[in-house]
């Protein structure tokens, strides 16, 4: 496993969470999955993100997912805990829990109970920052309806509230504006299907979905894309073309079920999701299966 400069750098896998047949959390299976990702070259995990279905977990389950990840993580393997919550006080609580569990950083959505204004957003991050763990902001205006614009991101960075941003808009142009406004801030790729564009733009991390299923090939893609070497970019483009139809499933509404299905196909435990996420349509099931099997047929793993 390659060491990274900071705990939130490199390929941070937004881990899918396995459930037992009765939809209780399979903690042993989750611990095994964390170790599997470390053994296959990933640099860390980001538990309790959207892919980890944190919204459907009880408080006890949510806390135990973080402690399980920390206990399973080998030396030098990062745990960037998702601490998103409707309110700032809840977010501060989950940040404190992550710190006590031993996580080295956290990933934080803006408040998303409603379309919060800029001052409310900034205060949300201030409350979490009081705990003292490095915070990577998570910008996902598609789902949260709150856009962490480059100017808001820069404001929070210069105030010392965040160290980086997971950029999920899918618009690589934002990378350049963010770096203009906050040159010292870390950019993390947020969508699997913008890895090459964001890597060339200067990203130093990737909060990634598809390494859950094909970790070795996605780590190679990330390494080449972020190499700052045009020859490596050319090789990355070849891999990217092969995998792009698969990586695009990461940005669909059904991305949790999609990635879990791909895991099942490659022999990992993906399994069912908790309600309200339901069964994939026949068309989507066939498409994900086709794209996963095509990647495997080309030797990606």
C-alpha positions in Angstrom: 0.0 0.0 0.0 1.3 3.4 -1.0 1.7 5.9 1.8 0.0 9.2 1.1 0.9 12.6 2.4 -2.3 13.3 4.4 -5.0 11.0 5.7 -7.5 12.2 3.2 -5.3 12.0 0.1 -5.3 9.1 -2.4 -8.1 6.7 -3.1 -10.6 7.0 -0.2 -13.3 4.4 -0.8 -16.8 5.4 0.0 -17.6 2.0 1.4 -20.7 0.1 0.7 -22.2 -1.4 3.8 -23.1 -5.1 3.8 -26.3 -6.3 5.5 -27.3 -9.7 6.8 -30.4 -11.4 5.3 -32.6 -9.6 7.9 -31.0 -6.3 7.0 -29.0 -6.0 10.2 -25.5 -4.7 9.7 -22.9 -7.3 8.9 -20.0 -5.8 10.9 -17.7 -8.8 10.4 -18.3 -8.5 6.6 -17.6 -4.8 6.7 -14.4 -5.3 8.6 -13.3 -7.9 6.1 -14.1 -5.4 3.3 -12.0 -2.7 4.8 -9.0 -5.0 5.0 -9.7 -6.2 1.4 -9.5 -2.6 0.1 -6.3 -2.0 2.0 -4.8 -5.2 0.7 -5.7 -4.1 -2.9 -3.9 -0.7 -2.9 -6.5 1.7 -1.7 -5.4 4.4 0.7 -8.4 4.7 3.0 -12.1 4.4 3.5 -14.9 7.0 3.9 -17.6 5.1 5.9 -21.1 6.5 6.6 -21.3 8.3 3.3 -24.4 8.1 1.0 -23.0 4.8 -0.4 -22.8 3.5 3.1 -26.5 4.2 3.6 -25.9 6.2 6.8 -29.3 7.8 6.6 -30.9 4.4 7.3 -28.7 3.6 10.3 -29.6 3.9 14.0 -27.3 6.0 16.1 -25.8 2.8 17.6 -25.2 1.3 14.1 -23.7 4.5 12.8 -21.2 4.7 15.6 -20.3 1.1 15.4 -19.6 1.4 11.6 -16.9 3.9 12.4 -15.3 2.0 15.2 -15.4 -1.2 13.0 -13.6 0.7 10.2 -10.9 2.1 12.5 -10.3 -1.3 14.2 -10.0 -3.0 10.8 -7.8 -0.4 9.2 -4.1 -1.4 9.0 -1.3 1.0 9.9 -1.3 4.1 7.6 -4.7 3.3 6.2 -7.0 6.3 6.5 -10.6 6.5 7.9 -12.4 9.6 6.9 -15.7 9.4 8.7 -18.9 10.7 7.1 -20.5 13.1 9.6 -23.3 14.6 7.6 -26.5 15.4 9.6 -29.4 17.7 9.3 -28.3 19.9 12.1 -25.0 21.4 13.2 -25.3 20.0 16.7 -25.8 16.5 15.4 -22.8 17.0 13.0 -20.7 18.1 15.9 -21.7 15.0 17.8 -20.7 12.7 15.0 -17.4 14.5 14.5 -16.7 14.0 18.2 -17.6 10.3 17.9 -15.3 10.0 14.9 -12.4 11.6 16.8 -12.9 9.4 19.9 -13.0 6.3 17.6 -9.7 7.2 16.1 -10.7 8.6 12.7 -8.0 11.0 11.3 -10.4 13.2 9.2 -14.1 13.6 8.5 -16.2 14.3 5.4 -19.0 16.8 5.9 -22.1 17.7 3.8 -23.7 21.1 4.3 -26.9 21.2 6.3 -29.6 19.8 4.0 -32.9 20.0 5.9 -33.7 22.9 3.6 -31.9 25.2 1.2 -29.6 26.9 3.8 -28.1 30.3 3.1 -24.4 31.0 3.1 -24.1 32.1 6.8 -26.0 29.0 7.9 -23.8 26.8 5.9 -20.6 28.4 7.2 -21.8 28.1 10.8 -22.6 24.4 10.2 -18.9 23.9 9.4 -17.8 26.1 12.3 -19.5 23.9 14.8 -17.9 20.7 13.4 -14.5 22.4 13.2 -14.5 23.0 17.0 -13.8 19.3 17.5 -10.4 19.7 15.8 -10.4 17.0 13.2 -9.5 18.0 9.6 -12.7 18.4 7.6 -13.2 17.7 3.9 -16.3 19.4 2.7 -18.6 17.4 0.5 -20.4 19.4 -2.2 -23.3 17.5 -3.7 -25.9 20.1 -4.7 -27.7 17.5 -6.8 -29.0 15.7 -3.7 -28.7 18.3 -1.0 -29.9 21.3 -3.0 -27.2 23.3 -1.2 -24.3 24.3 -3.5 -20.9 24.9 -2.0 -19.8 27.3 -4.6 -16.1 28.0 -5.2 -16.5 31.3 -3.3 -18.1 29.6 -0.2 -15.5 26.8 -0.3 -12.7 29.4 -0.4 -14.2 31.4 2.4 -14.4 28.3 4.7 -10.8 27.3 3.7 -9.4 30.7 4.5 -11.3 30.7 7.8 -9.5 27.4 8.7 -12.7 25.4 8.7 -11.9 22.9 6.0 -8.8 21.3 4.4 -10.4 20.2 1.1 -13.5 19.6 -0.8 -15.0 16.5 -2.4 -16.5 18.0 -5.6 -19.5 16.1 -6.8 -21.0 18.5 -9.3 -19.4 16.6 -12.1 -18.1 19.9 -13.5 -14.2 19.8 -13.7 -14.2 23.6 -14.5 -14.9 24.2 -10.9 -11.5 22.7 -10.0 -9.7 25.6 -11.6 -11.9 28.3 -10.0 -11.5 26.7 -6.6 -7.7 26.6 -6.9 -7.7 30.3 -8.0 -9.6 31.3 -5.0 -8.0 28.9 -2.5 -4.6 27.8 -3.9 -3.6 25.8 -0.9 -6.8 23.8 -0.6 -7.0 20.1 -1.5 -9.3 19.0 -4.3 -10.8 15.5 -4.1 -12.6 13.8 -7.0 -16.2 13.2 -6.0 -17.7 11.5 -9.1 -16.2 8.3 -10.5 -16.7 9.4 -14.1 -14.6 12.6 -13.8 -11.4 10.9 -12.5 -9.2 11.8 -15.5 -10.4 15.4 -15.9 -10.1 16.1 -12.1 -6.8 14.3 -11.9 -5.3 16.5 -14.6 -6.8 19.5 -12.9 -4.8 18.8 -9.8 -6.9 16.6 -7.5 -5.0 14.9 -4.7 -7.7 12.5 -3.6 -10.7 10.5 -4.8 -13.7 9.6 -2.7 -14.5 6.7 -4.8 -17.4 4.2 -5.3 -16.2 1.6 -7.8 -13.1 0.5 -5.9 -15.6 -1.4 -3.8 -15.8 -3.8 -6.8 -12.5 -3.3 -8.8 -10.0 -1.7 -6.5 -6.7 -2.5 -8.3 -7.7 -1.1 -11.6 -9.3 2.0 -10.2 -6.3 2.7 -8.0 -4.1 2.4 -11.2 -6.4 4.8 -13.0 -6.2 7.3 -10.2 -2.4 7.0 -10.0 -2.0 7.7 -13.7 -4.6 10.5 -13.8 -3.0 12.4 -10.9 0.6 11.8 -12.1 1.2 15.2 -13.7 2.8 13.2 -16.6 1.3 13.4 -20.1 2.5 9.9 -21.0 0.7 8.5 -17.9 -2.4 10.6 -18.8 -2.4 8.8 -22.2 -2.4 5.4 -20.5 -5.0 6.6 -18.1 -7.2 7.6 -21.0 -7.2 4.0 -22.3 -8.3 2.6 -19.0 -10.8 5.4 -18.6 -12.4 4.6 -22.0 -12.8 1.0 -21.0 -14.3 1.7 -17.6 -16.3 4.9 -18.2 -19.6 3.2 -18.9 -19.2 1.4 -15.6 -18.0 4.4 -13.6 -21.0 6.4 -14.8 -23.3 4.3 -12.6 -21.7 6.0 -9.6 -23.6 9.2 -10.5 -27.1 7.7 -11.0 -29.8 7.9 -8.3 -29.5 4.1 -8.0 -25.7 4.2 -7.5 -25.8 2.3 -4.2 -27.7 -0.7 -5.7 -25.5 -0.4 -8.8 -22.2 -0.7 -7.0 -23.5 -3.4 -4.7 -24.6 -5.4 -7.8 -21.2 -5.0 -9.4 -19.7 -6.2 -6.1 -21.9 -9.3 -6.3 -20.8 -10.0 -9.8 -17.1 -9.8 -9.1 -17.5 -12.1 -6.0 -17.6 -9.5 -3.2 -20.6 -9.2 -0.9 -22.7 -6.4 -2.1 -26.2 -7.6 -1.4 -29.4 -5.8 -0.7 -29.9 -2.2 0.4 -32.2 -0.9 3.2 -35.5 0.7 2.3 -36.4 3.1 0.8 -33.8 1.9 -1.8 -35.4 -0.9 -3.7 -34.8 -3.5 -6.4 -33.2 -2.3 -9.6 -35.4 -2.3 -12.7 -34.7 -5.1 -15.2 -33.2 -2.6 -17.6 -30.8 -1.2 -15.1 -29.8 -4.6 -13.7 -29.0 -5.7 -17.3 -27.0 -2.6 -18.0 -24.9 -2.8 -14.8 -24.3 -6.5 -15.3 -23.2 -5.8 -18.9 -20.8 -3.1 -18.0 -19.3 -5.0 -15.1 -18.8 -8.1 -17.1 -17.2 -6.1 -19.9 -14.7 -4.7 -17.5 -13.9 -8.1 -16.1 -13.5 -9.5 -19.6 -10.8 -6.9 -20.3 -8.9 -8.0 -17.2 -9.9 -5.2 -14.8 -10.1 -6.2 -11.2 
